[in-house]
Amino acid sequence: MENSFSKILGVFIAIILLFLYPLFQQAQRQDDLSQLVVHSAVTTFVDSARTKGYITPEMYTEFNQKLGATGNQYDIQMEHLHKKYNPDYSDPANSTTFRESFTTYFDGHYNQEIMQRLFPSSPTSDVNRRYVMAVGDFFTVKVKNVNRTMATILNDVFTGGITNGNVKVYVPYGGMVINEDY
């Protein structure tokens, strides 16, 4: 009886070591490759938008296609901070009280507003579908996966628990708009 139990335990351990652990390692490598692909796609998209000073529907669609090649689903958060200047007055009602200084602030524009401009509900010309930015503005994109990857699932199987966060791929990237090419 003891001999058969040890044989069954030995076979079970062998199955884990020969099949499941290499599968887990392969799934982790797949997540690493997805991270590299997403990082490359985000860098290309953001740098292109910063260099051109605008985003087109074609640029966004190509970006989404590159992300889709990984087989994961992503939450894409875009943020455009438009730089504005407000003149300082000692008496705002009197324009002659200008203090020779300006207050700088940023207006934030986010996904809903950007996507509404790129993909409007009513048909418009291609020029009107550009989302335009100005030199000195900031444009940032944050991408994270929302699905459970195979590595997350296998990790949960091996540890017997449920991972709190599904995020295995997360890439934040952005910078200052450096050109207006429109």
C-alpha positions in Angstrom: 0.0 0.0 0.0 2.8 2.5 0.9 4.7 1.5 -2.2 1.7 2.2 -4.5 1.1 5.6 -2.8 4.7 6.7 -3.4 4.5 5.6 -7.0 1.3 7.6 -7.6 2.9 10.6 -5.9 6.0 10.2 -8.0 3.9 10.1 -11.2 2.0 13.2 -10.1 5.2 15.1 -9.4 6.7 14.0 -12.7 3.7 15.2 -14.6 4.0 18.6 -12.9 7.7 18.9 -13.6 7.5 17.6 -17.2 4.4 19.3 -18.4 2.8 21.9 -16.3 5.9 23.8 -15.1 7.3 24.3 -18.7 3.8 25.4 -19.8 3.8 28.0 -17.0 7.3 29.2 -18.0 6.1 29.5 -21.6 3.1 31.5 -20.5 5.3 33.9 -18.6 7.6 34.3 -21.6 4.5 35.1 -23.6 3.6 37.8 -21.2 7.1 39.2 -21.4 6.9 39.2 -25.2 3.5 41.0 -25.0 5.1 43.6 -22.7 7.8 44.2 -25.4 5.3 44.5 -28.3 3.0 46.8 -26.3 5.9 49.0 -25.2 7.1 49.3 -28.9 3.6 50.1 -30.1 2.9 52.7 -27.4 6.3 54.3 -28.0 5.8 54.5 -31.7 2.3 55.9 -31.4 3.1 58.5 -28.8 6.3 59.6 -30.4 4.5 59.9 -33.8 1.8 62.0 -32.2 4.3 64.2 -30.4 6.3 64.8 -33.5 3.4 65.5 -35.8 1.3 67.4 -33.3 -1.9 65.5 -34.1 -3.6 62.0 -34.0 -5.5 60.6 -37.0 -7.9 57.7 -37.0 -5.4 55.7 -39.1 -2.7 56.2 -36.5 -5.0 55.0 -33.7 -6.3 52.1 -35.7 -2.7 50.9 -36.5 -1.9 51.3 -32.8 -4.8 49.1 -31.9 -3.9 46.5 -34.5 -0.4 46.2 -33.0 -1.8 45.7 -29.6 -4.3 43.2 -30.9 -1.5 41.0 -32.2 -0.6 40.0 -28.7 -4.0 38.3 -28.1 -4.8 40.3 -25.0 -7.4 42.9 -24.4 -6.2 46.3 -23.2 -7.5 49.4 -21.5 -6.0 52.4 -23.3 -6.0 55.8 -21.5 -4.9 58.8 -23.4 -4.3 62.2 -21.8 -3.6 65.5 -23.5 -2.7 68.4 -21.3 -3.0 71.7 -23.2 -0.8 74.5 -21.9 -2.6 77.8 -21.3 -1.4 81.1 -19.9 -3.5 83.4 -17.7 -2.2 87.0 -17.3 -1.9 88.3 -13.7 -3.7 91.5 -12.8 -3.9 93.1 -9.4 -7.4 94.2 -10.3 -9.0 91.8 -12.8 -11.6 94.4 -13.8 -8.9 96.9 -14.8 -6.6 95.9 -17.7 -4.1 98.6 -16.8 -3.1 96.7 -13.6 -1.2 94.0 -15.4 1.6 92.6 -13.2 4.0 91.6 -16.1 3.6 88.0 -15.3 1.5 85.0 -16.3 0.1 81.9 -14.6 0.6 78.7 -16.5 -2.0 75.9 -16.2 -3.0 72.9 -18.2 -6.4 71.9 -19.5 -6.9 68.2 -19.5 -8.4 66.3 -22.4 -9.0 62.6 -22.0 -10.2 59.5 -23.9 -13.8 60.4 -24.4 -13.0 63.8 -26.0 -10.1 62.5 -28.1 -12.1 59.5 -29.4 -15.1 61.7 -30.1 -12.9 63.8 -32.4 -11.2 60.8 -34.1 -14.4 58.8 -34.6 -17.4 61.2 -34.6 -21.0 59.8 -34.7 -21.8 61.9 -37.8 -19.6 61.6 -41.0 -17.1 64.4 -41.5 -14.1 65.0 -43.7 -10.8 63.4 -42.8 -9.2 66.8 -41.9 -11.9 67.3 -39.2 -11.2 63.9 -37.7 -7.7 64.9 -36.6 -7.1 65.5 -33.0 -4.7 68.5 -32.9 -2.2 69.4 -30.2 0.1 72.4 -29.8 3.9 72.7 -29.1 4.4 72.6 -25.4 1.4 70.4 -24.6 1.8 67.0 -23.0 0.5 63.8 -24.4 0.5 60.5 -22.4 -0.8 57.1 -23.1 -1.2 54.3 -20.5 -2.0 50.8 -21.6 -2.7 47.8 -19.4 -4.2 44.4 -20.0 -7.7 43.7 -18.7 -7.9 40.0 -19.4 -6.5 37.2 -17.4 -3.4 35.9 -19.2 -2.5 32.2 -19.2 0.4 32.9 -16.8 -2.0 34.4 -14.3 -4.4 31.5 -14.6 -1.6 28.9 -14.2 -0.2 30.9 -11.3 -3.6 30.7 -9.6 -3.7 26.9 -10.2 -0.3 26.3 -8.7 -0.8 28.5 -5.7 -4.5 27.6 -5.1 -5.5 31.3 -4.9 -6.9 34.0 -7.0 -4.6 36.8 -8.1 -6.1 40.2 -7.1 -4.9 42.0 -10.1 -5.0 40.8 -13.7 -2.4 43.3 -14.9 0.6 41.7 -16.3 1.3 44.2 -19.1 1.4 47.8 -18.2 3.1 50.6 -20.2 2.8 54.3 -19.4 4.6 56.6 -21.9 4.3 60.2 -22.9 6.0 63.5 -23.2 5.9 67.1 -24.6 4.6 67.8 -28.0 7.6 69.0 -30.0 6.1 69.9 -33.4 3.0 71.1 -35.2 3.1 69.4 -38.6 -0.4 70.4 -39.8 
